[in-house]
């Protein structure tokens, strides 16, 4: 493999990461726009740097012309969930898609690594359209909770610093921290319904407020300014009361008023 070909080799992986991040973000937004809970909280992705690829190839004794077939995480996607239960739901979403093919699954949650690392990994086949035509590549999808991700990020940094010579006392502290993350995830699962109710209430209020402000802005263009100021003052009064039901009733009344002005403006 010629060194100057690295960019041509990695370009399809860059495209795959961009597309996959976009698709998973869209799945998250679809759930929220439909008013249902999204098992996906956050998505990010990366393509391994050339130095990381060479380092892994050297460590695993992989020839340069075998890199694309034997290194499965050149393209990497990380999906963060709030709860452990969400991980299975994300896997189900991926299984049902016809633009991604699951080639391999690695469950480090049911059985964590000796270091304490926990995550659910999928190796998928994904086709990108390049200037040379369609190209199927492999990508690794890591699915984990916020707590798992925090631990894994710290552990990765320490592994990079110490290589294979991490001090014993640091390994022990990492192990204790991993146990704490397990407890944290279990505690979060025990209050999952309360957390979701609080989040749904927050999103509901945010959506209602957005609709009200949009209507007020439109009314400023069409209605009597004094009347609009009165409406705005009433909105602030209700908003400060923190009564979502009252806010929703006000929004519905405002919808009727705004619709009336739209109808009049068409005559």
Residue pairs with C-beta under 8 A, 6 or more apart in sequence:
1 9
1 64
1 65
1 67
6 50
9 67
9 68
10 47
10 50
10 74
11 130
12 128
12 130
12 135
12 137
13 47
13 74
13 75
13 137
13 139
14 47
15 128
15 130
16 75
16 126
16 128
16 137
16 139
17 45
17 46
17 47
17 75
17 76
17 77
17 139
18 45
19 126
19 128
20 45
20 75
20 77
20 126
20 139
20 141
21 43
21 44
21 45
21 77
23 99
24 40
24 43
24 77
24 79
25 43
27 38
27 40
27 93
28 38
28 40
28 41
28 43
31 37
31 38
31 39
31 40
32 38
32 203
37 196
37 200
39 81
39 86
39 87
39 89
39 90
39 93
40 79
40 80
40 81
40 86
40 90
41 80
41 81
41 82
41 86
41 146
42 79
42 80
43 77
43 78
43 79
43 80
44 77
44 78
45 75
45 76
45 77
45 78
46 76
47 74
47 75
47 76
48 56
48 71
48 73
48 74
48 75
48 76
53 67
53 71
53 74
56 62
56 71
57 63
57 64
57 67
57 71
60 70
60 71
62 70
62 71
67 74
68 74
68 137
68 138
72 104
72 123
72 138
72 139
72 140
73 123
73 139
73 140
74 137
74 138
74 139
75 126
75 137
75 138
75 139
75 140
76 139
76 140
76 141
76 142
77 139
77 140
77 141
77 142
78 141
78 142
78 143
78 144
78 149
79 90
79 141
79 142
79 143
79 144
80 144
80 145
80 146
80 149
81 87
81 90
81 143
81 144
81 145
81 146
82 145
82 146
82 188
82 195
83 145
83 185
83 188
83 189
83 192
84 109
84 145
84 185
84 189
85 189
85 192
86 145
87 109
87 120
87 143
87 144
87 145
90 143
91 105
91 120
91 122
91 143
94 100
94 102
94 122
94 124
94 141
95 102
99 126
99 127
100 124
100 125
100 126
101 124
101 125
101 126
102 122
102 123
102 124
103 123
103 124
103 125
103 138
104 122
104 123
105 120
105 121
105 122
105 123
106 120
106 121
106 122
106 123
107 120
107 121
108 117
108 118
108 119
108 120
108 121
109 118
109 119
109 120
109 144
109 148
112 118
112 178
115 155
115 171
115 174
115 175
115 178
116 151
116 155
116 174
116 175
116 177
116 178
116 179
116 181
117 151
117 152
117 155
117 178
118 144
118 148
118 151
118 152
118 178
118 181
118 182
119 142
119 143
119 144
119 148
119 152
120 142
120 143
120 144
121 140
121 141
121 142
121 143
122 140
122 141
122 143
123 138
123 139
123 140
123 141
124 138
124 139
124 140
124 141
125 136
125 137
125 138
126 136
126 137
126 138
126 139
127 134
127 135
127 136
127 137
128 134
128 135
128 137
129 135
144 152
145 181
145 185
145 188
147 181
147 184
147 185
147 188
148 181
148 185
150 181
151 174
151 177
151 178
151 181
154 174
154 177
155 174
158 166
158 170
158 174
159 166
162 170
188 195
201 244
204 244
205 244
205 247
208 244
208 247
208 248
208 251
209 239
209 247
211 251
211 255
212 235
212 247
212 250
212 251
212 254
215 251
215 254
215 255
215 257
215 258
216 228
216 231
216 232
216 235
216 254
218 258
218 261
218 262
219 227
219 228
219 231
219 257
219 258
219 261
220 228
222 261
222 262
222 264
222 265
223 257
223 261
231 254
231 257
234 250
235 250
238 246
238 247
238 250
239 247
